[in-house]
Amino acid sequence: MAKKASQRKSTGTLMRKALRYLRKNDGRKVKRAKDPNRMSPEALRHTMEGNRTKTDDYKKRTGGHYRPGGKDFPGRRTDPPTKTHPSGAYEARTEFLVHDPGPPPTDTWKVKAGNGGKSTFFPDDWTPGKIDNAISDAFKNGTKNADGSWSGTGPDGLPIVGFWDTASGAIKHGYPSI
């Protein structure tokens, strides 16, 4: 079924807001570093868009827990949800487009690393700021475990989990758990 013009417009608006929010926060590294309850710009980008891991395996992609307006970021595609939460969060299999320099050079879709290629996503209608604040609040009010994991609750009772730095006490990242 085709989307109505108003639905297409709101989807594009959320994508633009997401990209603008990420660019804006890239320049706030020092400010964000002063608040242990806020993710670094790199962690925020990892949570929203997904990224390549820091290993030598250039094909391994992780993160990517947001689809503004239900639309994938460039270079990512997502299957229909396999699990849902009443808040609108969901779980789905996701792939990233990977450029292999070759020879010969090729572009290939690779399943996300970990969790059987599945990822959990924040509700499509949430703004980037709402996600950032939900993760921060869930971390601040959640339970921090000695192994570096943490768990808390976001808006609409959405369970949010992630990892934190046990030495500094700062959050590393967070994502929905359903």
C-alpha positions in Angstrom: 0.0 0.0 0.0 1.4 3.4 -1.0 2.1 5.9 1.8 0.1 9.1 1.9 2.0 12.3 1.2 1.8 13.4 4.8 3.3 10.0 5.9 6.2 10.4 3.4 6.8 13.9 4.6 7.0 13.0 8.3 9.3 10.0 7.5 11.7 12.3 5.6 11.5 14.9 8.4 12.5 12.4 11.1 15.4 11.2 9.0 16.6 14.8 8.5 16.2 15.4 12.3 18.2 12.3 13.1 21.1 13.2 10.8 21.1 16.8 12.1 21.0 15.6 15.7 24.0 13.3 15.1 26.0 16.1 13.3 25.2 18.6 16.1 26.3 16.2 18.8 29.5 15.2 17.0 30.8 18.7 18.0 29.8 18.4 21.6 32.3 15.8 22.6 33.8 17.8 25.5 30.4 18.8 26.9 29.0 15.2 26.7 32.2 13.8 28.3 31.5 15.8 31.4 28.2 14.0 32.0 28.7 10.3 32.7 25.0 9.7 32.0 25.4 10.8 28.4 26.8 8.7 25.6 29.8 10.1 23.6 29.1 11.3 20.1 30.6 8.0 18.8 28.4 5.9 21.0 25.3 7.9 20.0 26.1 7.4 16.3 26.7 3.6 17.0 23.3 3.4 18.8 21.4 5.3 16.1 23.1 4.4 12.8 25.4 1.4 13.5 29.0 1.3 12.6 32.0 -0.8 11.8 33.8 -2.4 14.8 37.3 -1.3 15.6 38.7 -4.7 14.7 40.6 -5.6 11.5 37.5 -7.2 10.2 36.1 -4.4 8.0 33.0 -6.5 7.3 31.7 -6.6 10.9 29.0 -4.1 11.6 27.3 -3.6 15.0 24.8 -1.2 16.6 22.0 0.6 14.6 19.0 0.7 16.9 17.0 3.5 15.2 15.0 3.8 12.0 13.6 7.4 11.8 10.0 7.1 10.6 10.6 3.4 9.8 13.2 4.3 7.2 16.7 2.8 7.2 19.8 5.0 7.2 21.8 4.8 3.9 23.7 1.5 3.6 21.4 -0.4 5.9 18.3 -2.5 5.3 15.9 -4.1 7.8 13.5 -7.0 7.5 10.0 -6.9 9.0 9.8 -7.2 12.8 10.0 -10.6 14.5 9.1 -9.3 18.0 7.4 -6.1 19.2 6.9 -4.2 22.5 3.8 -2.1 23.4 5.9 1.1 23.2 6.5 0.5 19.5 10.0 -0.9 19.9 10.7 -4.0 17.9 13.3 -6.7 16.9 14.2 -7.4 13.3 17.1 -8.8 11.2 19.3 -6.1 9.7 22.0 -5.9 7.1 24.7 -3.4 6.3 26.1 -2.6 2.8 29.8 -3.4 2.9 32.4 -2.3 0.3 35.1 -4.9 -0.2 38.1 -3.2 -1.9 38.8 -6.5 -3.6 40.2 -7.4 -6.0 37.8 -7.1 -7.6 36.0 -4.4 -5.6 32.4 -5.3 -4.7 29.5 -4.1 -2.6 27.8 -6.8 -0.6 25.0 -6.9 2.0 26.3 -8.4 5.2 24.1 -9.5 8.2 24.7 -7.5 11.4 27.3 -9.1 13.7 26.0 -10.7 16.9 22.6 -11.9 18.1 21.9 -13.9 14.9 21.9 -10.7 12.8 18.9 -9.4 14.8 18.8 -5.9 16.3 16.3 -4.2 18.5 14.9 -0.8 17.4 13.5 2.1 19.3 10.0 3.1 18.2 10.1 4.6 14.7 8.2 7.7 15.7 10.7 8.7 18.5 13.0 11.6 17.8 16.7 11.3 18.2 16.5 13.5 21.3 13.9 11.3 22.9 16.1 8.3 22.4 19.2 10.0 23.7 17.2 11.2 26.8 15.5 7.8 27.3 18.9 6.0 27.3 20.4 8.6 29.6 17.5 8.4 32.1 17.3 4.6 32.0 21.1 4.5 32.7 20.9 7.1 35.5 18.0 5.3 37.3 18.9 1.8 36.3 21.0 -1.0 37.7 24.7 -1.1 36.9 26.3 -4.6 37.1 30.0 -5.4 37.9 30.5 -7.0 34.5 29.9 -3.6 32.8 26.3 -4.2 31.7 23.4 -2.1 32.9 19.6 -2.2 32.6 16.9 0.4 33.2 13.4 1.4 32.0 12.6 4.1 29.5 9.3 5.7 28.5 6.3 3.5 28.1 7.9 0.8 30.2 10.5 0.0 27.5 13.4 -2.0 29.0 16.7 -0.4 27.9 20.0 -2.2 28.4 23.6 -1.5 27.5 27.2 -1.3 28.7 29.1 1.1 30.9 32.7 1.8 31.8 33.3 0.3 35.3 36.4 2.4 35.8 34.9 5.9 35.0 31.3 5.1 35.7 30.3 6.5 32.3 27.7 5.0 30.0 29.1 3.4 26.8 25.8 2.8 25.0 22.2 1.5 25.3 19.5 -0.1 23.2 16.0 -1.5 23.7 15.6 -5.0 25.2 12.4 -6.8 24.2 
